[in-house]
């Protein structure tokens, strides 16, 4: 189902984040280096350093031709990939920004991180529209529901907080994990919210009531990313335990483990991020070993 295809080297330091290019035939990677790197999926090679950065990049998010680059410094760079120009720098957060997402129906970008606050920005002119405090500590991850009506925030205090995207009012608090929530994803079929924690547990919450329907001891250590396949009923997880796992999106059955300990190709350090290519042909992973790995998917 997943077979190692290429290992792409070039980063000098840990890689924290990945994002697909607008055309779908490539991707970006960034981390503790001094720039965001573009790679080609057609040739499986380095393309260029897209843009230099002043501090570590913890999150990348592409919206149409714009790439949002969230940094440890608290700054968010807005880079136009068509014109190759930096069009704006978003300044609000005083500490590291850990996640950024867009709500396209509202032309809004939301950001959060180590300061425990959420900032809401206009996608039209990049002005700061609204801010609100979530907790006094870190908010690690953001998930947007399929209809964009709800926003889930995974927090360091082990709680998932669900907000209404219309006015950012708090709807629900899920006492989710025994340790910080480190990954969060709504299913494409809008049936579930899945959370992963530093406690190595995967939890499945059934919508619309967020009822806990499954609790899976998925990994040995923290789960850092959850990624649904764009068309097939599977999702992948990656962990600090250096493994990638492929799960059924409906039966939550484990279908594949990619790990050096299981005698497959794999990362030799914590895996921090994974994404699917836009066409679903490839799974792309990156981590503290400074490697980007591309895996071919066959259902």
C-alpha positions in Angstrom: 0.0 0.0 0.0 2.9 2.3 0.8 6.3 1.8 -0.7 9.4 3.9 -0.2 10.3 5.8 -3.4 12.8 8.5 -2.6 14.7 10.1 0.2 15.4 13.7 -0.4 18.4 15.3 1.4 19.5 18.8 1.7 18.2 20.2 4.9 20.9 20.8 7.5 18.6 20.8 10.5 15.3 19.3 11.6 12.3 19.7 9.4 9.0 20.7 11.0 6.5 21.3 8.3 5.4 20.5 4.7 2.9 21.9 2.2 1.9 21.1 -1.4 2.5 23.6 -4.2 -0.4 25.2 -6.0 0.1 23.1 -9.2 0.2 19.9 -7.2 3.4 18.6 -8.8 5.7 19.6 -5.9 5.9 20.6 -2.3 7.6 22.9 0.2 9.5 22.0 3.4 10.8 24.1 6.2 12.2 23.8 9.7 15.2 24.9 11.6 17.1 26.0 8.4 17.2 29.6 7.1 14.8 29.1 4.2 11.7 27.4 2.8 12.7 24.8 0.2 10.7 23.8 -2.9 10.9 20.2 -4.3 9.6 18.7 -7.5 7.5 15.5 -7.4 8.0 15.1 -11.2 11.7 14.8 -10.9 12.0 14.0 -7.2 14.7 16.7 -6.9 15.4 20.0 -5.1 14.1 23.0 -7.1 15.1 26.1 -5.1 15.2 27.9 -1.8 11.9 29.7 -2.1 12.3 32.4 0.5 14.8 33.1 3.3 13.5 33.2 6.9 14.9 34.8 10.1 13.9 32.1 12.5 12.7 28.5 12.6 9.5 27.7 10.6 6.9 25.6 12.5 4.0 25.7 10.0 3.4 26.2 6.3 0.0 26.7 4.9 -0.8 27.3 1.2 -4.0 29.0 0.1 -4.4 29.4 -3.7 -1.1 31.0 -4.8 -0.2 32.3 -1.3 2.1 30.5 1.1 1.8 31.4 4.7 5.0 30.8 6.7 4.7 30.7 10.5 7.9 31.3 12.5 9.3 30.7 16.0 9.6 34.5 16.3 5.8 35.0 16.1 5.9 36.5 12.6 3.9 35.1 9.7 5.3 35.8 6.2 2.8 35.9 3.3 4.6 34.8 0.1 3.1 35.0 -3.4 4.4 31.9 -5.2 3.3 33.2 -8.6 5.3 36.5 -8.5 7.9 35.1 -6.0 7.4 38.1 -3.8 6.9 38.7 -0.1 3.5 40.5 0.0 3.0 40.9 3.7 4.3 40.2 7.2 1.7 39.5 9.8 2.7 40.8 13.2 0.7 40.0 16.4 2.0 36.9 18.2 4.8 37.5 20.7 5.8 33.9 20.8 6.1 31.0 18.3 3.3 30.3 15.9 2.6 26.6 15.7 -0.3 26.4 13.3 -2.2 28.4 10.6 -5.3 27.5 8.6 -7.7 29.3 6.3 -11.5 29.5 6.4 -12.1 30.3 2.7 -15.8 30.9 3.0 -15.0 33.8 5.3 -11.8 35.0 3.6 -10.0 34.5 6.9 -6.7 33.1 8.1 -6.4 31.9 11.7 -3.1 31.5 13.6 -2.2 30.2 17.0 0.8 29.0 19.1 2.8 29.3 22.2 1.1 32.4 23.5 -2.2 30.6 23.8 -4.1 33.1 21.7 -5.9 32.9 18.3 -5.5 35.7 15.7 -8.0 36.0 12.9 -6.7 37.8 9.7 -8.3 39.0 6.5 -7.2 37.2 3.4 -8.2 40.3 1.4 -5.8 42.8 2.9 -4.1 40.8 5.7 -5.4 43.1 8.4 -5.9 41.7 11.9 -9.6 41.3 12.4 -10.0 39.7 15.8 -8.0 38.0 18.6 -9.1 35.9 21.6 -7.3 34.0 24.3 -7.7 30.3 24.6 -5.4 29.2 27.4 -2.4 30.8 29.2 -0.2 28.1 27.6 0.4 26.7 24.1 -2.3 25.9 21.5 -0.6 23.3 19.3 -2.9 22.6 16.4 -5.9 23.8 14.5 -8.5 21.7 12.6 -11.3 23.2 10.4 -14.5 21.1 9.9 -15.5 20.2 6.4 -18.3 22.8 6.1 -16.0 25.4 7.8 -18.6 26.0 10.5 -16.4 24.8 13.4 -12.8 25.2 14.5 -11.0 22.7 16.7 -8.0 23.7 18.8 -5.7 21.1 20.3 -4.2 22.5 23.5 -1.2 21.8 25.8 -3.6 21.3 28.8 -4.9 18.1 27.1 -8.2 19.6 26.1 -9.7 20.0 22.6 -11.8 23.2 22.4 -14.4 23.6 19.6 -15.4 27.1 18.4 -18.1 28.3 16.1 -16.4 30.0 13.1 -19.1 32.5 12.7 -18.3 34.4 15.9 -15.6 32.3 17.5 -17.7 31.5 20.4 -16.7 28.4 22.5 -19.1 25.5 21.8 -17.5 22.6 23.6 -14.5 21.4 25.5 -13.4 17.7 25.1 -11.3 16.3 28.0 -9.4 14.4 25.4 -5.9 13.2 26.4 -3.7 12.6 29.4 -1.0 14.8 27.9 -0.9 17.7 25.4 -3.0 17.4 22.2 -0.4 17.4 19.3 -2.5 16.6 16.2 -6.1 17.1 15.1 -8.0 16.4 11.9 -11.6 16.4 10.7 -12.4 13.5 8.3 -13.3 14.5 4.7 -16.7 12.7 5.0 -17.5 15.0 8.0 -18.3 12.1 10.3 -15.3 12.3 12.7 -12.8 14.4 14.4 -9.6 12.5 15.2 -7.1 13.7 17.8 -3.6 12.5 18.6 -1.7 13.3 21.8 1.7 13.3 23.4 0.2 10.3 25.3 0.5 8.3 22.0 -3.3 7.8 21.9 -5.6 8.3 18.8 -9.1 9.3 19.8 -12.1 9.3 17.4 -14.9 11.7 18.1 -18.2 11.2 16.2 -19.9 14.3 14.8 -22.0 16.3 15.3 -22.0 15.7 19.1 -18.2 14.9 19.5 -19.0 11.6 21.2 -15.9 9.5 21.9 -16.3 6.3 19.9 -12.8 4.9 19.6 -9.6 5.1 21.6 -6.5 3.5 20.0 -3.1 3.0 21.5 -1.6 4.0 18.2 2.1 4.7 18.8 4.8 4.5 21.4 5.3 8.2 21.8 3.6 11.5 20.8 1.6 11.6 17.5 2.7 14.7 15.6 0.5 14.6 12.5 -2.7 13.0 11.1 -3.3 13.2 7.3 -6.3 11.9 5.4 -5.9 10.6 1.9 -7.6 13.0 -0.6 -9.8 10.4 -2.2 -9.3 6.9 -0.6 -10.7 5.9 2.8 -7.4 5.9 4.7 -5.4 8.3 6.9 -1.8 8.3 8.0 -0.2 9.2 11.3 3.4 9.9 12.3 5.1 10.0 15.6 8.1 10.8 17.8 8.6 7.0 17.8 10.0 7.2 14.2 7.1 5.3 12.6 4.4 6.1 10.1 1.1 4.1 10.2 -1.7 3.8 7.7 -5.2 3.4 9.1 -8.7 2.7 7.6 -10.8 5.8 7.8 -14.0 3.8 8.5 -12.9 0.7 10.3 -9.9 2.3 12.1 -7.9 -0.8 11.4 -4.1 -0.6 11.1 -3.1 -1.5 7.5 0.6 -0.6 7.3 3.6 0.3 9.5 6.6 2.0 8.1 9.5 1.8 10.5 13.1 0.8 10.6 12.2 -1.4 13.6 9.7 -3.2 11.3 12.5 -3.8 8.7 11.1 -1.3 6.2 12.6 1.9 5.0 12.0 4.7 7.5 13.2 7.7 9.4 15.8 7.3 12.1 14.5 10.2 14.3 11.2 11.8 15.3 8.8 12.3 12.4 7.3 15.8 12.7 5.0 16.1 9.6 3.4 14.2 6.8 1.1 15.2 3.9 -0.4 13.6 0.9 0.4 14.9 -2.6 -2.6 16.6 -4.2 -3.4 13.6 -6.4 -3.0 11.1 -3.6 -0.2 9.2 -5.4 2.4 10.0 -2.7 2.8 10.4 1.0 5.5 12.8 2.0 7.1 12.7 5.5 9.8 14.7 7.2 11.4 14.9 10.6 14.3 15.5 13.0 16.7 13.3 10.9 16.7 16.2 8.2 15.3 13.8 5.6 12.2 14.1 3.4 10.9 10.7 2.4 8.4 10.1 -0.5 6.2 7.0 -0.4 4.2 5.7 -3.3 0.6 4.8 -2.5 -1.4 2.0 -4.1 -4.8 1.2 -2.6 
